[in-house]
């Protein structure tokens, strides 16, 4: 054993600790392919000068050298075997010089888009990566490396891509203390204490990872904002980050605390219509642009969960957003105003964002985007799409997904979110007169100058593997890839990620893909099947607490959401209930308003149905609910055994890491199933069928569990 250990150290073999993400650039293990790669790629030739091109060259040098296991360097002149990169304007003359009769294919329609193609030239040919902009070239370089890591044959190396959306953004909910709200992967990456002078190389690796997916915007602080980020010392730190991100095409936005003039400059008011307040923000904005000339703008959470906002002064969200929008307008900045609002007065939290925002449609400045969470409540394992999508035709709406798994088992559950993202984006916001999907709503340019976008709440921290759970990386990856190209299937994205993260062996790809594709549905079943929602532990949201009824506001308590009683379970949002369904287009509402025909995955979202309610399977609701909980655990166990079968094919570090977490996930799944069924049984008074393994603990036991230090809270 000792000798073995020594041998592996002596051989310099590095543990697979997940740090390299999907950018591992391991030597191609197919001998023939490796030979052809070595034959066709002999060096990199770059045309033009730009920091993004430097980044592209450095990435390709690293990538090619790794994959080809050979020193690949920059060439001094274009020659056969070269990978030639540059913007179209600068590259064309060079190519024409090389191949006079050349017809360069048309560029993609968007500035950030790229072209990859091969040309025959002498024996080895040349490979071209070009774009209108330098960052497009960088994206193309990452794409080529992705194709090589996935063992694409040389003849198939071609691409013509443009991003579907303009802003592809990560929102970090990181506090200045480095505690990450809803973070499960250590503390924040940003070391505010040592910035700006200490530029942790990890900041560059973070930017590389984002650029490899086309993520082009970030906020690095919490939406529950601290006004201090707007002060000089922090602007200096932020400048250092922005400077590191810029070559990678990433623009920095800032979360703005609406009451900042009060906190920072002792103002008596933050009223958005007050002239001195407007002036304060104008000057503050001008100051920010001195530090960060390409500053993107502000992301604002206002009048939500105790955050200050324009309503404190009897002004509307539009008044607040427009005031900030005016401040950034002359610099080309934007304001992203969040629609995540709810207050205890409404009869249904579901309806609030729509009630507050729909009437404001058309009142926002052109440089405002409203950022809407995917569902009406709050990032639950499954939600119907938010009815705001499709309801504000005059306002650019930005999608907000939560990549960090606040309600999805946090960083101990393996849950691949690709299918969940797709489910929301493909949901139809209306069927008649013309079908339209959520994706089409957010992609639509409502004015020629309108900006479109999508944001994901990041799951990244300073854990060595970035995301806590290795498979959390797949969610970062899927978010970015789907933000760029929403046409990619969950399966295709999973496969890309597996090939780059593990290897290209079919006996590795197939089982991991199977695990990933089954994972979200399994979690929904063992946590919140058939349209249950928000029955997690108070505050930290870890584990089941369907009996929770002790918090000060009704809409903070799980019992508010499931409404179980001796008759049945579920939230009546039809016309006989809160009528939240009326917020959807008629053609959509029709699908859901009848409890007998409603898609059963949303049944309890919209209906309070009897325990005896006859389901499509012919079973009663109670039986179906029980089956779902048991099925969820069963599917999870299948995931676990699939993984166990991979031991020989995966390095021990990552194999053991995932195995141990799957062990926790299995225990948690059983806990969820047992606790929920035992509790709901106190209302249904119906048995858990005898053929099932019976709960091994009592309801009292589950109720007695406490987790005062659960992370992320
Ligand atoms: C909820 C989180 C809370 C966030 C809030 C938000 O529990 O920590 O501050 O969303 O999105 O899901 O603002």
Boltz pocket constraint, residues with backbone or C-beta under 6 A from the ligand:
constraints:
  - pocket:
      binder: B
      contacts: [[A, 181], [A, 182], [A, 223], [A, 224], [A, 301], [A, 305], [A, 340], [A, 378], [A, 379], [A, 406], [A, 539], [A, 712]]
      max_distance: 6.0
